[in-house]
Amino acid sequence: MADRDEIIAAARSAGVVGARYGIPTHIKLEESVEVVVANGCESEPLLFGAKWLMTHHAREIVNGLELAMTATGARRGIVAHLNVDSDLDAAVRAEAAAHPQIDVFHAPGFYPACEAHTLTHETTGRVVPDGGTPASVGVGVFDVETLFNLSRALDGTPVTHRTVTVAGEVAHPGVVRMPLGASLQDAIDRAGGPTTEKFRVLVGGPASGALADDTSQPITKTTAAVLVLPAHHIQVQKRTRSIAVMLLRARSTCFHCSECTEHCTRHLAGCMIEPHKIMQAICFSLENLNASITSAVDCGGCGVCDSFVCKMGVSPRVICRLISAHLEAMGWEKPPAGEPGRVTAEYATGHVSVEELISRLGVEEYVETADLRRIIHADAEPEATPAHSLAVPLLQHVGAPAVPVVGAGDNVDAGQAIGEIPQGRRGARVHAAVGGTVGDVGRLVEISPTPETSANHDGDAAAVRQDALPD
């Protein structure tokens, strides 16, 4: 087993980041914690990537968990998942059995059980303090994709691909292993293409996902899902409202019923954030930085408030994101974490069941079409190589963009670093997913695959297709 410094160095070298927010993993591994949790609680509807990884790569995930424990000094590890499939559970337990310090935990079936503050409380009973992180109470939470990549990093394999769910209006919903810098359209094509002419794409799940500008948008290290929806779908319409309209709705239609707060995941888990009070505060001014306004930075972005609760079309989540950006631009500094508190009295009843969420989101038909067992048990083929250029973003993480270390006309090999962490800044390295020739270099690095790399394009898809699976 590698030592702490070797593990952190490997994570840094390989460009490993958190699969949801993109926090550089080498930074998180420097924190000392007592417990490390492998987060496989993929509770948002139509997301299958983590389940697929746990079914097929439990060994790498448990190995990555053990590496994270070594780096952080943790004496206990937990693999948390929703127990939606007996074979998935058996695969994880078989690997964990060789490690007496690692337990398997079945998370409750509400959304978002995957949220780090909530999962910290569910697995350890600890409460993350207001303004803090799980590490504030001695817990490190890592997505299973991150631990999978960490395990590979110790073998010298950099992060060049992402496990992505493709669902909704596609011919073959499933999981794909896509190269970073491939387009959303590439992922859609790997799922058999769209089944409707006029569609929009959510990057992420139907509750928390963001609306893509177009399908040329590149896959990044934090792209969990590509969800194709009809252009008229309610989840598309909600996301096409301008910020000005959202602020107007917040000021004119919100009657401060407090239901958004009663169901807010972070509020239930003990944070001081109260979305209905944030809505009240912005009716006046963002310049008066009272506690209600600044608590917006603790929003986890799960989308329960606007996707499930609010009947007036108000989006506290979007308003919180706007406020957070405003505070950052002002140079506001977040105060230190407070003392651990306690979950609210409504914690046990305030969460949203996945079944209710599916209905409210309007995605029932897509959940029925996507056969979970077939998808997570399908063997993926080798990782996909698109026949055209990749557009690899130099910012796929929290922190400063990577600095390009290649120029137009350079030839690169698959796995070669094309972006380095700026000196003295927080960031992550970026690597080429394929060998080829570098084109334009700016915010993105364009790479045209060499002919031999793309020659087997059709046969190299990592698509998990239901029509190719046995009954």
C-alpha positions as CSV (number, residue, x, y, z in Angstrom):
1,M,0.0,0.0,0.0
2,A,1.3,3.4,-0.9
3,D,1.9,6.0,1.8
4,R,0.0,9.3,2.3
5,D,2.3,11.4,0.3
6,E,2.4,9.0,-2.6
7,I,-1.4,8.8,-2.7
8,I,-1.8,12.6,-2.7
9,A,0.8,13.0,-5.3
10,A,-0.8,10.4,-7.5
11,A,-4.2,12.1,-7.2
12,R,-2.7,15.4,-8.2
13,S,-0.7,14.0,-11.1
14,A,-3.8,12.2,-12.5
15,G,-6.1,15.1,-12.2
16,V,-8.6,13.4,-10.0
17,V,-11.5,15.7,-8.8
18,G,-14.8,15.3,-7.1
19,A,-17.4,13.8,-9.5
20,R,-20.1,16.3,-8.5
21,Y,-18.6,19.7,-7.6
22,G,-15.1,19.2,-9.0
23,I,-13.1,19.8,-5.8
24,P,-9.5,18.6,-6.5
25,T,-9.1,15.3,-4.7
26,H,-5.5,15.9,-3.7
27,I,-6.7,18.8,-1.6
28,K,-9.5,16.8,0.1
29,L,-7.0,14.0,0.8
30,E,-4.9,16.5,2.8
31,E,-7.6,16.8,5.4
32,S,-7.4,14.6,8.5
33,V,-10.7,12.7,9.2
34,E,-11.8,9.7,11.2
35,V,-14.2,8.2,8.7
36,V,-14.3,8.1,4.9
37,V,-17.6,7.4,3.1
38,A,-17.8,6.1,-0.5
39,N,-20.8,7.9,-1.8
40,G,-22.7,5.5,-4.1
41,C,-26.1,6.9,-3.2
42,E,-27.4,7.9,-6.6
43,S,-30.9,8.9,-5.5
44,E,-31.8,11.3,-8.3
45,P,-34.1,9.7,-10.9
46,L,-32.6,8.5,-14.2
47,L,-29.0,8.4,-12.9
48,F,-27.2,5.0,-13.2
49,G,-23.5,5.7,-13.5
50,A,-22.6,5.1,-9.8
51,K,-24.7,2.0,-9.7
52,W,-23.0,0.7,-12.8
53,L,-19.6,1.4,-11.4
54,M,-20.3,-0.4,-8.2
55,T,-21.6,-3.4,-10.0
56,H,-18.6,-3.7,-12.3
57,H,-15.8,-2.0,-10.5
58,A,-16.4,-2.7,-6.8
59,R,-12.7,-3.7,-6.4
60,E,-11.4,-0.4,-7.7
61,I,-13.9,1.5,-5.6
62,V,-13.0,-0.3,-2.4
63,N,-9.3,0.0,-3.2
64,G,-9.8,3.7,-3.7
65,L,-11.6,4.0,-0.4
66,E,-8.7,2.3,1.3
67,L,-6.3,4.7,-0.3
68,A,-8.4,7.7,0.8
69,M,-8.4,6.3,4.4
70,T,-4.7,5.9,4.3
71,A,-4.2,9.5,3.1
72,T,-6.6,11.1,5.5
73,G,-5.7,8.9,8.5
74,A,-9.2,7.5,8.8
75,R,-9.7,4.2,10.7
76,R,-13.1,3.5,9.4
77,G,-14.5,3.3,5.8
78,I,-18.1,3.0,4.7
79,V,-19.5,2.2,1.3
80,A,-22.9,3.7,1.1
81,H,-25.5,2.9,-1.6
82,L,-29.3,2.6,-2.0
83,N,-29.5,-1.2,-2.2
84,V,-31.5,-1.2,-5.3
85,D,-30.0,-4.4,-6.7
86,S,-28.9,-7.5,-4.8
87,D,-26.0,-8.2,-7.2
88,L,-24.7,-4.7,-6.8
89,D,-24.8,-5.1,-3.0
90,A,-23.1,-8.6,-3.3
91,A,-20.3,-7.2,-5.4
92,V,-19.6,-4.4,-2.9
93,R,-19.8,-6.7,0.1
94,A,-17.5,-9.3,-1.5
95,E,-14.8,-6.7,-1.9
96,A,-15.4,-5.0,1.5
97,A,-15.2,-8.4,3.3
98,A,-11.4,-8.5,2.9
99,H,-11.2,-5.2,4.8
100,P,-12.6,-5.4,8.4
101,Q,-12.4,-1.6,8.8
102,I,-14.8,-1.1,5.9
103,D,-18.6,-1.4,6.3
104,V,-21.4,-1.4,3.8
105,F,-24.3,0.9,4.5
106,H,-27.8,0.9,2.9
107,A,-28.9,4.5,2.6
108,P,-32.6,5.4,2.9
109,G,-34.6,5.8,-0.3
110,F,-35.3,9.5,-0.2
111,Y,-33.9,12.3,-2.3
112,P,-31.2,13.5,-1.9
113,A,-29.7,10.8,0.2
114,C,-26.6,11.5,-1.9
115,E,-26.1,15.0,-0.4
116,A,-22.9,15.0,1.6
117,H,-24.3,16.7,4.8
118,T,-27.2,14.3,4.8
119,L,-25.1,11.2,4.1
120,T,-22.7,12.2,6.9
121,H,-25.5,12.2,9.4
122,E,-27.0,9.0,8.0
123,T,-23.8,7.0,8.1
124,T,-22.2,8.4,11.3
125,G,-24.9,10.3,13.2
126,R,-22.7,13.4,13.1
127,V,-24.1,16.8,12.1
128,V,-22.1,19.1,9.8
129,P,-22.0,22.6,11.5
130,D,-23.4,25.7,9.8
131,G,-20.9,26.9,7.2
132,G,-18.8,23.7,7.5
133,T,-18.1,20.6,5.5
134,P,-18.2,16.9,6.5
135,A,-14.5,17.2,7.3
136,S,-15.5,19.7,10.0
137,V,-16.8,16.7,12.0
138,G,-14.1,14.2,11.0
139,V,-15.8,12.7,7.9
140,G,-14.6,12.6,4.3
141,V,-17.2,12.0,1.6
142,F,-16.0,10.9,-1.8
143,D,-18.1,9.9,-4.8
144,V,-17.5,6.3,-6.0
145,E,-16.4,7.7,-9.4
146,T,-13.7,9.7,-7.6
147,L,-12.5,6.6,-5.7
148,F,-12.5,4.6,-8.9
149,N,-10.3,7.3,-10.5
150,L,-8.1,7.4,-7.4
151,S,-7.5,3.7,-7.6
152,R,-6.5,4.0,-11.2
153,A,-4.3,7.0,-10.4
154,L,-2.0,4.8,-8.2
155,D,-1.5,2.7,-11.3
156,G,-0.4,5.8,-13.3
157,T,-3.7,6.2,-15.2
158,P,-4.9,9.8,-15.5
159,V,-8.5,10.9,-15.6
160,T,-9.5,11.0,-19.3
161,H,-13.0,9.6,-19.3
162,R,-16.3,10.0,-17.4
163,T,-19.0,7.6,-16.6
164,V,-22.2,9.2,-18.0
165,T,-25.8,8.2,-17.9
166,V,-27.7,9.0,-21.1
167,A,-31.5,8.9,-20.7
168,G,-34.8,10.4,-21.6
169,E,-35.7,10.8,-25.2
170,V,-33.0,8.5,-26.6
171,A,-33.3,5.1,-28.3
172,H,-31.2,3.1,-25.9
173,P,-31.0,4.7,-22.4
174,G,-27.9,3.5,-20.6
175,V,-24.4,4.3,-19.3
176,V,-21.4,5.4,-21.4
177,R,-17.8,5.9,-20.7
178,M,-17.1,9.1,-22.6
179,P,-13.7,10.8,-23.3
180,L,-13.4,14.2,-21.7
181,G,-14.0,16.8,-24.4
182,A,-16.4,14.8,-26.4
183,S,-19.7,16.6,-27.0
184,L,-23.1,15.9,-25.5
185,Q,-24.2,15.0,-29.0
186,D,-21.5,12.2,-29.0
187,A,-23.0,10.8,-25.8
188,I,-26.5,11.0,-27.3
189,D,-25.4,9.2,-30.4
190,R,-23.9,6.4,-28.3
191,A,-27.4,5.9,-26.9
192,G,-28.9,5.5,-30.3
193,G,-29.7,9.1,-30.9
194,P,-32.7,11.2,-29.9
195,T,-36.2,9.9,-30.4
196,T,-37.8,13.3,-30.8
197,E,-37.0,16.1,-33.2
198,K,-37.2,19.1,-30.9
199,F,-35.4,18.5,-27.7
200,R,-33.1,20.2,-25.1
201,V,-30.5,18.6,-22.9
202,L,-30.1,18.7,-19.1
203,V,-26.5,18.1,-17.9
204,G,-27.2,16.2,-14.7
205,G,-30.4,14.8,-13.3
206,P,-34.0,16.1,-13.8
207,A,-34.0,17.8,-10.4
208,S,-30.5,19.3,-10.2
209,G,-29.3,19.4,-13.8
210,A,-28.5,22.5,-15.8
211,L,-29.9,23.3,-19.2
212,A,-27.2,23.0,-21.9
213,D,-26.9,25.8,-24.4
214,D,-26.5,23.3,-27.2
215,T,-25.3,19.7,-27.8
216,S,-21.8,20.8,-28.7
217,Q,-21.1,21.4,-25.1
218,P,-18.2,19.2,-23.9
219,I,-18.3,16.3,-21.4
220,T,-16.2,17.2,-18.3
221,K,-15.1,15.5,-15.2
222,T,-18.4,16.5,-13.4
223,T,-20.8,15.4,-16.2
224,A,-22.9,12.8,-14.5
225,A,-25.7,12.6,-17.0
226,V,-27.0,13.7,-20.3
227,L,-30.8,13.9,-20.1
228,V,-32.7,14.5,-23.4
229,L,-36.1,16.0,-22.9
230,P,-38.7,17.4,-25.3
231,A,-38.3,21.2,-25.8
232,H,-41.8,21.7,-24.2
233,H,-41.0,19.6,-21.0
234,I,-41.7,21.4,-17.8
235,Q,-38.1,20.9,-16.6
236,V,-36.9,22.6,-19.7
237,Q,-39.4,25.4,-19.4
238,K,-38.4,26.1,-15.8
239,R,-34.8,26.5,-16.8
240,T,-35.4,28.8,-19.8
241,R,-36.6,31.6,-17.6
242,S,-34.2,34.5,-17.4
243,I,-32.7,35.7,-14.1
244,A,-34.7,38.9,-14.4
245,V,-38.0,36.8,-14.6
246,M,-36.9,34.6,-11.7
247,L,-36.2,37.7,-9.5
248,L,-39.5,39.2,-10.5
249,R,-41.3,36.0,-9.6
250,A,-39.5,35.8,-6.3
251,R,-40.5,39.4,-5.4
252,S,-44.1,39.2,-6.7
253,T,-45.5,35.6,-6.4
254,C,-43.6,34.2,-3.4
255,F,-46.0,34.4,-0.4
256,H,-43.4,33.0,2.1
257,C,-45.2,29.8,2.9
258,S,-41.9,28.3,4.2
259,E,-42.4,24.9,2.5
260,C,-39.1,25.3,0.7
261,T,-37.4,25.6,4.0
262,E,-39.3,22.7,5.5
263,H,-38.0,20.4,2.8
264,C,-34.6,22.0,2.3
265,T,-32.0,19.2,2.6
266,R,-29.3,21.4,4.2
267,H,-31.8,23.0,6.6
268,L,-33.1,19.6,7.7
269,A,-29.5,18.5,8.3
270,G,-28.8,21.3,10.7
271,C,-27.6,24.2,8.5
272,M,-29.1,27.7,9.2
273,I,-30.2,28.2,5.6
274,E,-33.9,29.1,5.3
275,P,-34.8,29.6,1.6
276,H,-38.1,31.3,2.3
277,K,-36.3,34.0,4.3
278,I,-33.8,34.4,1.5
279,M,-36.8,35.1,-0.8
280,Q,-38.0,37.7,1.7
281,A,-34.6,39.3,1.9
282,I,-34.1,39.8,-1.9
283,C,-37.4,41.7,-2.0
284,F,-35.4,44.6,-0.6
285,S,-31.7,44.6,-1.5
286,L,-28.7,42.4,-1.9
287,E,-26.5,45.1,-0.5
288,N,-27.7,44.6,3.1
289,L,-25.8,41.4,3.9
290,N,-27.8,40.0,6.7
291,A,-27.6,36.3,7.8
292,S,-30.5,35.3,5.6
293,I,-28.8,36.4,2.4
294,T,-25.4,35.1,3.2
295,S,-26.8,31.7,4.2
296,A,-27.4,31.2,0.5
297,V,-23.8,30.0,0.1
298,D,-24.8,26.9,2.0
299,C,-27.3,25.8,-0.7
300,G,-26.4,22.3,-2.0
301,G,-28.2,22.8,-5.3
302,C,-30.3,19.6,-5.0
303,G,-33.4,21.3,-6.5
304,V,-36.0,20.1,-4.1
305,C,-37.2,23.6,-3.5
306,D,-37.9,24.4,-7.1
307,S,-38.4,21.0,-8.7
308,F,-40.6,19.6,-6.0
309,V,-41.9,22.1,-3.5
310,C,-42.7,25.5,-5.0
311,K,-46.0,25.8,-6.7
312,M,-45.5,29.4,-7.7
313,G,-42.6,28.8,-10.1
314,V,-40.0,30.4,-7.8
315,S,-36.5,28.9,-7.8
316,P,-34.7,29.5,-4.5
317,R,-31.9,27.3,-5.8
318,V,-31.2,29.7,-8.7
319,I,-31.6,32.7,-6.5
320,C,-29.1,31.2,-4.0
321,R,-26.6,30.6,-6.9
322,L,-27.1,34.2,-8.0
323,I,-26.5,35.5,-4.5
324,S,-23.4,33.3,-4.1
325,A,-21.9,34.7,-7.3
326,H,-22.8,38.2,-6.1
327,L,-21.0,37.7,-2.8
328,E,-18.0,36.3,-4.5
329,A,-17.7,39.3,-6.7
330,M,-18.0,41.6,-3.7
331,G,-15.1,39.7,-2.1
332,W,-17.2,38.5,0.8
333,E,-15.5,35.9,2.9
334,K,-17.4,33.0,4.4
335,P,-17.0,32.9,8.2
336,P,-15.5,29.9,9.9
337,A,-17.7,26.9,10.5
338,G,-19.7,27.0,13.7
339,E,-20.1,24.3,16.3
340,P,-22.0,21.1,15.3
341,G,-25.6,21.5,16.0
342,R,-28.4,19.1,15.5
343,V,-30.8,18.0,12.7
344,T,-34.3,19.6,12.8
345,A,-37.2,17.9,14.4
346,E,-38.7,17.4,10.9
347,Y,-35.6,15.6,9.7
348,A,-37.3,12.2,9.6
349,T,-40.4,13.4,7.7
350,G,-39.2,16.4,5.7
351,H,-37.3,14.5,3.0
352,V,-38.8,13.7,-0.4
353,S,-39.5,10.2,-1.5
354,V,-38.0,9.3,-4.9
355,E,-41.4,8.0,-6.1
356,E,-43.0,11.4,-5.3
357,L,-40.1,13.2,-6.9
358,I,-40.4,11.2,-10.2
359,S,-44.1,12.1,-10.5
360,R,-43.6,15.8,-9.7
361,L,-40.6,16.0,-12.2
362,G,-42.8,14.6,-15.0
363,V,-40.3,11.9,-15.9
364,E,-42.3,8.7,-15.2
365,E,-42.2,7.5,-18.8
366,Y,-38.5,7.7,-18.9
367,V,-38.0,5.9,-15.6
368,E,-40.2,3.1,-16.9
369,T,-38.3,3.0,-20.2
370,A,-34.9,2.8,-18.5
371,D,-34.6,-0.7,-17.1
372,L,-32.4,-0.3,-14.1
373,R,-31.3,-3.9,-13.8
374,R,-30.5,-4.2,-17.5
375,I,-28.5,-1.0,-17.5
376,I,-26.4,-1.6,-14.4
377,H,-25.6,-5.2,-15.4
378,A,-24.6,-4.5,-19.0
379,D,-20.9,-4.9,-19.7
380,A,-19.5,-1.7,-21.3
381,E,-17.3,-2.1,-24.3
382,P,-13.9,-0.3,-24.4
383,E,-14.0,3.5,-23.8
384,A,-15.3,5.4,-26.7
385,T,-13.1,7.3,-29.2
386,P,-15.0,9.9,-31.3
387,A,-14.1,10.2,-34.9
388,H,-13.9,14.0,-34.7
389,S,-12.1,16.6,-32.6
390,L,-12.3,16.8,-28.8
391,A,-12.7,20.2,-27.2
392,V,-11.2,19.7,-23.7
393,P,-12.0,22.4,-21.2
394,L,-9.1,23.6,-19.1
395,L,-11.5,24.3,-16.2
396,Q,-13.4,21.2,-15.1
397,H,-12.9,21.7,-11.4
398,V,-13.1,24.1,-8.5
399,G,-10.2,26.6,-8.7
400,A,-8.2,28.2,-11.4
401,P,-8.2,26.9,-15.0
402,A,-5.3,24.7,-15.9
403,V,-2.5,26.4,-17.8
404,P,-2.1,24.8,-21.3
405,V,1.3,23.2,-21.8
406,V,0.7,22.3,-25.5
407,G,0.3,24.5,-28.6
408,A,-1.4,24.3,-32.0
409,G,0.2,21.7,-34.2
410,D,1.7,19.7,-31.3
411,N,1.2,15.9,-31.3
412,V,0.0,14.4,-28.1
413,D,-0.4,10.9,-26.8
414,A,-3.5,9.5,-25.0
415,G,-3.0,10.3,-21.3
416,Q,-0.6,13.1,-21.8
417,A,-1.0,16.2,-19.7
418,I,-2.2,19.1,-21.7
419,G,-2.9,21.5,-18.8
420,E,-1.0,22.1,-15.5
421,I,-2.1,23.6,-12.2
422,P,-1.1,27.3,-12.1
423,Q,1.8,28.0,-9.7
424,G,0.5,28.8,-6.2
425,R,-3.2,28.3,-7.2
426,R,-5.8,25.6,-6.4
427,G,-6.6,23.5,-9.5
428,A,-6.3,20.2,-11.3
429,R,-4.3,18.8,-14.2
430,V,-6.0,18.0,-17.5
431,H,-5.0,15.2,-19.8
432,A,-5.7,14.1,-23.4
433,A,-8.2,11.3,-23.7
434,V,-6.8,10.4,-27.2
435,G,-3.7,10.7,-29.2
436,G,-3.8,13.3,-31.9
437,T,-2.9,16.7,-33.1
438,V,-3.6,19.9,-31.1
439,G,-5.7,22.5,-32.8
440,D,-6.8,25.8,-31.2
441,V,-5.8,26.4,-27.6
442,G,-7.8,28.8,-25.5
443,R,-10.3,28.0,-22.8
444,L,-10.5,24.7,-24.5
445,V,-7.8,22.5,-26.1
446,E,-8.9,21.0,-29.4
447,I,-7.5,17.6,-30.3
448,S,-8.0,15.9,-33.6
449,P,-7.6,12.1,-33.1
450,T,-5.0,10.4,-35.3
451,P,-6.5,8.2,-38.1
452,E,-5.5,5.0,-36.3
453,T,-7.1,6.2,-33.1
454,S,-10.5,6.9,-34.7
455,A,-10.4,4.1,-37.2
456,N,-12.4,1.8,-34.9
457,H,-14.7,4.5,-33.8
458,D,-17.9,2.5,-34.3
459,G,-16.6,-0.5,-32.5
460,D,-15.2,1.3,-29.5
461,A,-18.3,2.8,-28.0
462,A,-18.7,2.4,-24.3
463,A,-22.4,2.4,-24.6
464,V,-24.5,0.1,-22.4
465,R,-27.4,-0.7,-24.7
466,Q,-30.4,-2.5,-23.5
467,D,-31.3,-4.1,-26.8
468,A,-28.0,-5.9,-26.7
469,L,-28.6,-7.5,-23.3
470,P,-29.8,-10.9,-22.4
471,D,-33.1,-11.2,-20.6
